[in-house]
Amino acid sequence: MEDFVIDMVMPEGGNVRIPINPFTLIGATTKSESLSQPIKNRFVYHFHFMEYTPSEKEIIIKKYLDKYEIKTSNEIIGKISEKVDAVPREIHNLCIKIRDYVITKSQDKILTDSLREDFLKHSQIDEGGMTPLHAKYLEILEKADRPLGVKAIAVQLGINEKAVEEDVEPLLLKLGKIEKSGMGRILVS
């Protein structure tokens, strides 16, 4: 690719070299460890994006709510930003849920503080974007009062281990609610 040609082996034997126009290849992944070293070496520049800051989350929320023609105050936007993880998809999904809720409850599409609280209760969204599943996970660890393995937690939650590790634990780790130890998951006081 870097020589702007593609070498192909033909089924009936022989090789064909096909020239291609110069191009820029941009790759993105959340699992760079899954890429082979030769692939990684093909890219000259490597970037790692950090989480959005609280003020950046507020800017993103405001832009989405403006796009959806939902009127609200900066104070309410600040309160909303406390209830969502700093992941772009999560922020956008929350704004869509807010839009849908406001449209059903307010003729003039205004998100008031009381409507925001009603929405959070209705959607069961808590600190940092925690859901009832996260709360149940924490309750299981609290009741156990000892480290638990992911399999034991998964059985009690009624979901598979992969879902626990990929869907539930990342947010709890990020919020500092749990720690992974050699003996299992532990609750952070």
N, C-alpha and C positions, 0 to 999 in steps of 0.2 A: 504493500500500500504506500509506504513512504517513498517508493520510486515511481509512483503513479502508473503502475502496471499490475495486471492480474495474470498470474501464471496458472494455466489450467492443464490438467492431464486429461487427454481425450480417452474415451472408453475403448476405441479401436487402436490405441497406442499413439505415442507422440505427445508433444506439448504444444500449446498455443499460448502466446504472450499477447494479451490485449491491453493496449494503452488506455488510460483513463485520464480525464481532465483533472488538474489540481483541485484539491478540496480540503476542507477542514473537518476533521472527525472529532466530535465531542461525545464523550461517554459519561454516564452518571450512574452511580450505584450506591446503595446503602450497605452493601456487603462486599467491600473491596477485597476482603480476605478470600472470597470465592474466585477471584480472578487469578489466572496463572501469572507468574513473574514475567514471561515473555510478552504477554498482553499489556501488563502494567508498564513495561519498559518502552512500549511503542508511544506512550503519551509523554510529551515533554513536560507539561505543566500538571501538577497535582494540587487540588484544592480540597480543603475540608471546611465545610460550612458549620459555624457554631450556632447554637440556639439563639432565637430571637430574644432580645431584652424585653422587659415589661413595656417600655415605651414603644418599641418597635411593634409588639403585639397590638398595642392600642391603635397605632397607625393603620395596621392591616385590618383590624376589626372595623375601624371607622370607614375605610375605603370600601369594604364589602357592604356594610350597612348603607352607605351612600349609594352604592351601585344598585342595591335592592330597594332604594327609596324609603328606608326606615329612618325616621328622625329620632334622635335621642341626644342626651347631654354627654360631655366629656367625662363627667363623674361616673355616669352609668357605664360608659365604655371601659373605664378603669376597673370597675367592679366585675365586668364581664371578663376582662383579660385575666383576672385572678382565677377564673373557673375553667381555663383551657390550657392544655399543654402547648408548649412552644413549637408545635409541628404545623407547617402550613396547611396540610390537609385537614387537621383537627380544627384549626381556626376557621377555615372555610366552611367545614361541615357544621360547626356550631352556629356560624352566621346564617346558614341556610335554615337551620332549625329555628333560630330566632325569627327570621323573616316569616317562615310558615306560621309560627305561633302568633306573631303580631298581626299578621293578615287576618287570622281567624278571630282575634280578640279586639282589634282596634280599627275602626272605620278610616281613621286619618293616618294610620301607619306610624303612630308615635309609641316608642318604647319608653314607658315611664318606669320609675323604680319599683313600684308595686307590681307592674306587669313583668318586670325582670325577675322579681322574687317568685312570682307565680310560675313563670317559665322554668326556673331552676328546680322548683319543687316538682312540677309536672314531668320534667326530663330526668329528674333524679341525678343532677350533676352537682358535685361537691368540689371542695378545694382542689385546685390544680387539674381539674377534669376527671376526678375520681367518680366512678359509677358504683352502683350497689354491688357489683361483682368484686371491685377492689375492696370495698368495705367488708364484704363477707370473707375475703382472703385474710384481711387484718384480724377479723374476729376469730377465725380459725387458729391463727398463730397466738392470739392473746389467750384463748381458752386452753391451748395445748401447754402453754407456759414452758416450752422447751423447743429446741430446733426441730423443724419438720422437713422431710424430704419433699421434693416437688411432686412425687407420685402420691404421697399421702394427702397433700393439699389438693391435687387434681381430683382425686376420688371424692373428697368432701365437697368440692365446688361442683362436681358433676360435669367436668369438662376434661379434655385430654391434656397430657403433660405439655405438649408443644404449645397449645393455646395458653396455658399458664405462663410458660417461659416467654412467649412472643407477644401476647396480648395484655397480660395482666401485670407481670413483674416489672417490665421496663419503666412504667410510670411510677410504681411504688419505689423502685430503686432511685429514680431521678428525684423524687420528692423526699428521699431519705427516710422512708417509713420502714423499710426492711433492709436486711443485709444477707448476702449469701455467704455461708461459711462451709467449712469442710464437713460439718455435722448436719447441715441443712439450712433452711431459711430461719432467720430470727427477726423478731420485732425490735425496732429501734425505739428507745424510750424518748 
